Amino acid sequence: MSETVEQRLTKVEQEIELMKARTESERPKQSWISEVTGSFKNDPEFDEILRLGKEIREADRPANDA
């Protein structure tokens, strides 16, 4: 005996609900930014990267016409 379209659709809808429930329960509890915040604290190489980035940004600024 074959299933009706309605029966098949009901099964598909049930499976979608199960997948949604699994996906929602597997989501990380905190955002990615919370995980990386502070991960470079006291890292001299990262401090150098920041210093060089600041130096480049300042060099790209137009000179003040005073």
N, C-alpha and C positions, 0 to 999 in steps of 0.2 A: 504494500500500500504506500503510495507516495504522499509526501506532505503537501499541504496547500501553500500557496504563496504567503498567506497570513501566518501560518505556523513557522515557516522559514524566517519570515521577517521578525517574528517575536523572538526566535532564537538569536538572530543577529543582534537585535536590540539588547538582549540580555548579555551577550558577549561584550558588546560595547560598554555597557555599564560596568562589567567586571574589569575590563581594561582600564577604564577611567578611574575606578577605585584603586587599582594597583598603582597606577601612575601617580595619583595624588598622594598615596602613602609613601612612595619612594622619593618624593621631592626632598631636596635638602632642607634642613630646618633653618639654616641661616644662609644669608646671601653669600655669593662668592667673594664679594668685597670684604666681608667680615673675616673670611678665612685668610686673605692676604694682607690685611691691615697689620702693620707692625712686623711683618716677616723680614724686613730689611733693616730693622732697628739695630744700631751699632755695627753696621756693615760698612767698612771704610770704602770698599769699591762702589757701593751704591751711593754713598755720600759724594764720591768723586764724579759719578755720573750726573748727579743733581747739580754739582758745581759747574761742570762743563756745559750742561744744558742751559743754566742761567747765563753763563758767559756768552754762549751763542745767541741767546735771545737778546741780551743787552747789546751785542755787536750789531744785530739786525735793526735796532731802533734807529730812527733818523736822529741826527744831531740837532740839538736845540739851537735855534737862531736867536741868540740873545744879544 
